[in-house]
Amino acid sequence: MEPIQIELPTIFESMTVNTWLFKGPEPTLIDCGEKTDKLWDALINGLKINGLGIADLKKVIITHAHLDHIGMAKRITEHSDATIWVSEYVYDWAIHLKMMLDRRTGVIMEVMDKNLPSEIKEAYFKFGYDELADYWDEIPKDRIQVFPMEGSLNFGGDDWEIIYTPGHCINQTCFYNPKNGYLLSADMLLPIIPIPIIDAGLRPPYNRVKTLPMQLESYKKLKKLAITKTFPGHFSAFENALALIEKQENKIHVRKEKCFELIENGVTQVIKMVHQVYPNRINDATIFMVIGLLDILMDEGRIEHQEIDGLYHYTAIKKKVVYSQ
C-alpha cells in the first residue's frame, strides 16, 4: 500500500511538511506537523478528502523530535483514540519537552559562542523553549507507545523495518518496506541536503555530537537498501534515491574542500567561510552546514582550531615531511 501525502503548512513560511496517511487496515499517520490552528484545519481537510476524520485515527508514528513532525500529537489525542508511537530516543522529547529543548539549545549556544560574533548569534539562533512552546505540546504518557531503534513496525498492512538515521536529527528514524522498496525517509532524504542540526548526545554527559559526519554514515546505510520510491518529510515522493544520495554526498565533499581551501588561504572564522561558501545565504542552516563541514575536516585530521579573543580560528594542519636517509 502506497501512503497518501497530506501536505501541511508550517511556521517556516517557505516550507510545508508532510504527514503520510495509511487508510488501512487502521488509519495511521506518519508524523503530524506542528501545533497551529492553520495546520489543524489543513489536516482535517486532508483527512476529509480521503474519507476520514481526526476521530478515525488509530496510530500516529513519529519519525523524529522536531516541532514540525511531532508538535500536533497531543491535540490529536484529545480528538481521537490514537496511540502516539515514538522511538526510545524520542520518548523524553514527548514527555519532558522543556528539559530536552533546554539541553539542545544549550549545546547549540555553546558552539555558537565559540564560532560567531555576538550580533550574528543573536540574529539567527532562537531555539529555546520560549520560542517553540506555542507550537509543540508534551504528550500524555498513557497515550504513548515506545518502539526500539531496530526491528520492525506493522502499519499499512506491512512490516516496515526501523532504520536509525541520525544526521539531520540525532533521534531520527526512517521506515523501509523490503517487499516493495518503499522508504519513509523523514528528513533524512530530501531533494535538498538536510540541515545537520547541532544537538546533544543521547546519553550523559550529553555533549555535542557531530551531526554532519553522522549524516554521511546514514547515507551509507541507506545506499545498501533496494529503495524504489521515497516518501520524504518535505516535498513530493520521488524515485532514484541512490542518485540523490550520491549527488548530495558529492556536494558535501565539494563544499568541504572549499572550506579547506579557504582555511589554507587564511580565512579562519566560521562566519567568513559562510559568506564564501553560501554567498547571500547567511542563516542558521548555512551556519550549521559550515560547522558540519569543519567537523568532517577535523575528523580527517586536516584542520585544527585555537581560541583567540573568545572565538575559534581554524587553521590547516601542516603535514610533517619525513626525510629518508
C-alpha positions in Angstrom: 0.0 0.0 0.0 1.4 3.4 -1.0 1.0 6.2 1.6 -1.1 9.2 0.8 0.6 12.6 1.0 -1.1 15.3 3.1 0.9 18.5 2.8 0.6 20.8 5.8 1.7 24.4 6.4 4.4 25.3 8.9 5.6 28.4 10.7 8.5 28.4 8.3 6.7 30.2 5.6 8.8 28.9 2.7 8.2 25.3 3.7 5.5 22.8 4.1 5.7 19.4 5.9 4.2 16.1 5.1 2.1 13.7 7.0 1.8 10.4 5.2 -1.6 8.6 5.6 -2.2 4.9 5.5 -6.0 4.4 5.4 -6.0 0.7 6.3 -6.1 -1.7 7.9 -6.2 1.0 10.6 -5.9 4.7 9.8 -2.3 5.7 10.6 -0.3 8.9 10.1 3.5 9.1 9.8 4.3 12.4 11.6 1.7 15.1 12.3 3.1 18.6 11.9 3.3 21.4 14.4 0.6 22.8 16.7 -1.1 25.7 14.9 -4.8 26.2 14.0 -3.8 26.7 10.4 -2.2 23.3 10.3 -5.0 21.7 12.2 -7.5 22.9 9.6 -5.3 21.6 6.8 -5.0 18.2 8.5 -8.8 17.9 8.9 -9.3 18.9 5.3 -6.7 16.4 4.1 -8.3 13.6 6.0 -11.7 14.5 4.9 -10.7 14.3 1.2 -9.7 10.7 2.0 -13.0 9.9 3.7 -11.7 10.2 7.3 -11.8 12.4 10.3 -9.4 13.0 13.2 -11.5 10.7 15.3 -10.8 7.8 12.9 -7.1 7.8 13.5 -5.6 4.9 15.4 -1.9 5.5 15.2 0.5 8.4 14.7 4.1 7.3 14.2 6.7 10.0 14.9 10.0 9.9 12.9 11.9 12.4 15.0 11.6 15.1 17.6 11.4 18.3 15.6 8.4 20.5 16.2 7.1 20.3 12.6 6.9 16.5 12.9 5.6 15.9 16.5 4.1 19.2 17.7 0.4 18.4 16.9 0.4 14.9 18.5 -1.2 15.9 21.8 -4.1 17.7 20.1 -4.7 14.6 18.0 -5.0 12.5 21.2 -7.6 15.0 22.5 -9.9 14.3 19.5 -9.3 10.6 18.9 -8.3 7.3 20.4 -5.0 7.3 18.5 -1.8 6.0 20.1 1.3 8.1 19.5 4.3 5.8 18.6 7.7 7.2 19.3 11.2 5.7 19.4 13.1 5.1 22.6 15.2 8.1 21.6 12.2 10.4 21.1 10.4 9.4 24.3 12.0 12.0 26.5 11.1 14.7 24.0 7.5 13.5 24.1 7.1 13.8 27.9 9.9 16.2 29.1 9.9 18.9 26.3 11.3 21.8 28.2 14.2 19.7 29.6 15.1 18.4 26.1 14.8 21.8 24.4 17.0 23.4 27.0 19.5 20.6 26.6 19.6 21.0 22.8 19.6 24.8 23.0 22.5 24.8 25.5 24.6 22.7 23.2 23.8 24.9 20.1 24.7 28.1 22.0 27.9 26.7 23.3 29.0 26.0 19.8 27.8 29.4 18.5 29.5 31.3 21.4 32.8 29.9 20.2 32.2 30.4 16.4 30.1 33.5 15.9 30.3 37.2 16.8 27.5 38.0 19.3 25.5 40.1 16.8 25.3 37.2 14.4 24.4 34.7 17.1 21.6 36.9 18.5 20.2 37.4 15.0 19.9 33.8 13.9 19.6 31.5 16.9 16.4 31.4 18.9 15.8 27.7 19.6 14.7 27.8 23.2 11.5 26.6 24.9 10.0 30.1 25.0 10.2 30.4 21.2 8.9 26.9 20.4 6.4 26.0 23.2 3.5 27.6 21.3 3.9 25.1 18.5 4.6 21.9 20.4 2.9 20.1 23.3 4.0 17.3 25.6 2.1 14.0 25.0 0.3 12.2 27.8 2.3 9.2 28.9 -0.7 6.9 28.7 -1.2 7.6 25.0 2.4 6.8 24.0 3.8 3.5 22.7 7.6 3.2 22.5 9.4 1.3 19.8 13.1 0.3 19.7 15.7 1.5 17.2 15.8 -1.8 15.5 13.3 -4.4 14.3 10.1 -3.5 12.5 6.7 -1.9 12.9 3.4 -3.0 11.3 1.3 -0.4 9.6 -0.4 -0.1 6.3 -0.7 -3.8 6.2 3.0 -4.5 6.0 6.0 -4.8 8.3 8.4 -1.8 7.9 12.0 -2.1 9.1 13.1 0.6 11.5 16.2 2.3 10.2 18.1 4.6 12.6 19.4 7.5 10.6 21.0 10.3 12.7 22.3 13.4 10.9 19.6 16.0 10.4 18.4 14.9 13.8 20.1 12.7 16.4 16.9 10.7 17.1 15.6 10.3 13.6 14.2 7.0 12.2 13.2 6.0 8.7 11.0 3.1 7.8 11.7 0.7 4.9 9.4 -1.8 3.4 11.5 -4.6 1.9 8.5 -6.1 0.0 8.2 -3.1 -2.4 11.3 -1.0 -1.6 9.4 2.0 -0.2 11.2 4.3 2.2 9.5 6.7 4.5 12.6 8.9 4.8 11.5 11.6 7.2 14.1 14.4 6.8 17.0 12.1 6.0 16.4 12.1 2.2 15.1 15.3 0.7 15.6 16.9 -2.7 17.8 19.4 -0.8 20.6 18.4 1.7 19.0 18.2 5.1 20.3 20.7 7.7 22.7 19.0 10.2 21.1 20.4 13.3 23.5 20.6 16.2 22.3 18.5 19.1 23.3 16.9 22.4 24.2 13.3 22.6 21.7 10.7 23.6 23.4 9.8 26.9 25.2 11.6 29.8 27.1 13.9 29.8 25.0 15.0 26.8 27.9 16.6 25.0 27.6 17.9 21.4 27.6 15.3 18.7 28.9 15.9 15.2 25.8 15.6 13.1 27.1 16.0 9.5 29.5 13.1 9.8 26.6 11.1 11.2 24.6 12.1 8.2 27.2 10.7 5.9 27.2 7.4 7.8 23.4 7.3 7.5 23.7 7.8 3.7 26.0 4.7 3.6 23.3 2.7 5.5 20.5 3.7 3.1 22.7 3.0 0.0 22.6 -0.7 1.0 18.8 -0.8 0.6 16.9 -1.5 -2.6 14.9 1.7 -2.5 12.3 2.0 -5.3 10.4 5.1 -4.0 11.0 7.6 -1.2 8.3 9.4 0.8 10.1 12.3 2.5 9.1 14.6 5.3 9.0 17.6 3.0 8.4 17.9 -0.8 6.9 15.2 -3.0 7.7 11.5 -3.3 10.5 10.6 -5.6 12.4 7.7 -7.2 16.2 7.3 -7.8 17.2 7.6 -4.2 20.7 6.3 -4.9 21.4 9.0 -7.4 20.1 11.6 -5.0 22.3 10.3 -2.2 25.4 10.3 -4.4 24.7 13.8 -5.6 24.3 15.1 -2.0 27.5 13.3 -0.9 29.4 15.0 -3.7 28.0 18.4 -2.8 29.1 17.9 0.8 32.6 16.8 -0.4 32.9 19.8 -2.8 31.9 22.3 0.0 34.2 20.6 2.5 37.1 21.1 0.1 36.0 24.7 -0.5 36.2 25.3 3.3 39.7 23.7 3.4 40.9 25.9 0.5 39.6 29.0 2.3 41.4 28.0 5.5 44.6 27.4 3.6 44.2 30.9 2.2 43.8 32.5 5.6 40.0 32.5 6.1 39.9 31.3 9.7 36.4 32.1 11.1 33.1 30.4 10.5 31.1 33.4 9.5 33.6 34.4 6.9 33.5 30.9 5.4 29.7 31.0 5.3 29.9 34.2 3.3 32.2 32.5 0.8 30.6 29.0 0.6 27.0 30.4 0.6 27.0 33.9 -0.8 23.9 35.9 0.2 22.6 33.0 2.3 23.5 33.8 5.9 21.1 31.9 8.1 21.0 29.2 10.7 21.0 26.4 8.0 24.2 27.6 6.3 25.9 28.2 9.6 25.1 24.7 10.8 26.3 23.3 7.5 29.7 25.0 7.6 30.2 23.9 11.2 29.4 20.4 10.0 31.9 20.6 7.2 34.6 21.8 9.6 33.7 18.8 11.8 34.5 16.5 8.9 37.8 18.2 8.2 38.6 17.9 11.9 37.8 14.2 11.9 40.0 13.8 8.8 42.9 15.4 10.8 43.3 18.2 8.2 42.5 21.2 10.4 42.6 22.4 14.0 41.3 25.4 15.9 42.6 27.7 18.6 40.6 30.3 20.6 41.5 33.9 20.1 39.6 36.7 21.8 36.8 34.2 22.7 36.3 32.9 19.1 37.6 29.8 17.4 40.0 30.3 14.5 40.7 27.4 12.2 44.0 26.5 10.5 45.2 23.8 8.3 47.5 21.2 9.9 50.8 21.1 8.1 51.9 17.7 7.1 55.2 16.6 8.6 57.9 16.0 6.0 59.7 12.7 6.6 63.2 12.6 5.1 64.7 9.3 4.3 68.4 8.6 4.6 
